[in-house]
């Protein structure tokens, strides 16, 4: 099993460690609900060094990026970040990634840890027609943590004794601190304002300890995978392997807005255009339980006596005090207000289709892209 550079720190904080896609990762330190509320009301610190990170550099970096993503990198200014799927030729989602642009000849791609090896092979294969292009896997040498919550900005400024309010959402900056190069972006996977901190693996423990030492008296605490999942689900953010995979296209999900048909050719464009013209037979939708019961991944969704889909993600929502989920269902039933049933073991529980996100933070700043 792989360990992140913060493994010993997690043990120091008495984390419950679990296996997560070949990594040993913290599930929780306190209770999941306490860590969830800490992030919503104050700030939480997440180890996300397991996520894949790749640098793409060279004369053809920009056209290469444009070809492998469905979104439009031409809209990116230098030092901005773009969220996008990467699709195969059939339009299936290979991964959803963040594209960091320093300039047209240098990018960084951040994706899901489960897809790290697959992504690297895919990128290398698609890079063949592009000479003078270098793709490097940075995952083991550059570590990554996330600071999320309404107090993340003052905490960040207090830690490094410098201003970061200039950093708009989906933008990033880099600087040298105490001789160490640091990259800080403002994106997030919790539905709250927040920042990501990249630095070399040898120095990440020092950065984590600095954040905690300076800010734990004011409420900053570590957060594990358990609360990360409930936070992202409340915000309507998708989880690869549950809500999307290679058998699902972006047009069938809630990230259909990331497919830009007006840009030049990209991998999967023909298949996605064909699907758009034909219409979607199924669609990802949010559900809120009316009856007691928590929807879980794989539970059948029923209308009348017919199975019309399945739950892809589900949980109790600490912020709304409701049981919520995402489900892939027949398109004709994927409209807000539609009543369905979730089959939990041998019993059917009433649920209602609702708009997502399930929770909207009052502290979230706007996106400037």
Order of alpha helices (4+ residues) and beta strands (2+ residues): alpha-beta-beta-alpha-beta-beta-alpha-beta-beta-beta-alpha-beta-beta-alpha-beta-beta-beta-alpha-beta-alpha-alpha-beta-beta-beta-beta-beta-beta
